[in-house]
Amino acid sequence: MKVKISPSLISGEVTAPPSKSMSHRFLICAGLSEGESYISNIAYSEDILATLDCLEKMGAEITKGTDFVKIKGVLPERSLGADYFCRESGSTLRFFLPVALLSNKESSFRGSGRLMERPMSIYEEIARKKGFFYENTDGVLRVRGKLSSGLYKVAADVSSQFISGLLFALPMCDGDSEILLEGKIESRSYIDMTLEAMNMFGVKAAWKGNSLIIKGGQHYKSAEFAVEGDCSNAAFLDAFNYVGGNVSVKGLSESTLQGDAVYREYFQLLKEGKPTLDVSNCPDLAPVLMSLASELNGAILKGTARLRIKESDRGTVMKQELSKLGADIEVREDEIIINKTTLKAPTEPFDSHNDHRVVMSLAVLCSKYGGIIEGAEAVRKSYPDFFERTAEMGMEAKEYDD
């Protein structure tokens, strides 16, 4: 799908979509619970549908409403093993693998896009040390064995999704466990979100220095909760205010644990000068920060190495696309420098690179300069009605199929 965006004033009030990160966590905890849970304020993005599909494969009973889900959970050890299709959701893949190992049956994992190319070496190393079967060939990852309690040493600078996956599963093992994070911890806010979700469903784990201490023999309890607003996607909506728009974003919790809540502070710093911003704990903000920094005063982004292993190589991709507007960007090993320059209307279409955050970051600038975005359907991964909500606020966007 192509979207042609004309320069237009974006103005109005909009409610932030539900947090994709917390939706994953609530749904998985509900799927591991005995009894029926009710999760409201759900948006059926591709990633959330992937998690729901995998829960059904595991044996949970799912009832989908307009904006809610009822889930009758299943004990993972009763699962007969399954073929899990995770679409393009890295969270789904990494969260489910340890859970699947509770069944002691063979399970396989598949995906689309770049998913099966994304790093999984943490689980491969754990498999080697713990003695369960792990094979990743021809785009299919197969595991077999019984996840056991004990000590798990994990590099602290890897994706927090691996740590969250272990956190979901280890409390259901017989003995106590410890996850020791070695080195500087990145994306701690996402780990804290996992701990919060687990606690809300009756399962506890706690920090002790750089370790997570997990009592074994615990059971998830069914519950009813509403998902809070998503700071990650709210950032794209608020960004219109820095390119001439007047948008009020509602529905965000003041007490949220979401690391991307820092976007408001970072946006203000971009407006005031050329700041140095650390994105190691909020890597999903990098694309929109690059867009706004190009429009405003430039910036230096630190902690950007992990952008290479997202849905696209986000640093390189954003440099490539923003150059069509005249942006001046240097991408280094763990740093991106956006130099102050004067942007202009693009003379060639933008490529989404099948990355939802690239699409929305470019759409912000297109609202001022105009432009065509090819592959704009990538927004379905996290914010399927992005163009509908922005159209309600005055975005002049015409969608048409390739």
Order of alpha helices (4+ residues) and beta strands (2+ residues): beta-beta-alpha-beta-beta-alpha-beta-beta-beta-alpha-beta-alpha-beta-beta-beta-alpha-beta-alpha-beta-beta-beta-beta-alpha-beta-alpha-beta-alpha-beta-alpha-beta-beta-beta-alpha-beta-alpha-beta
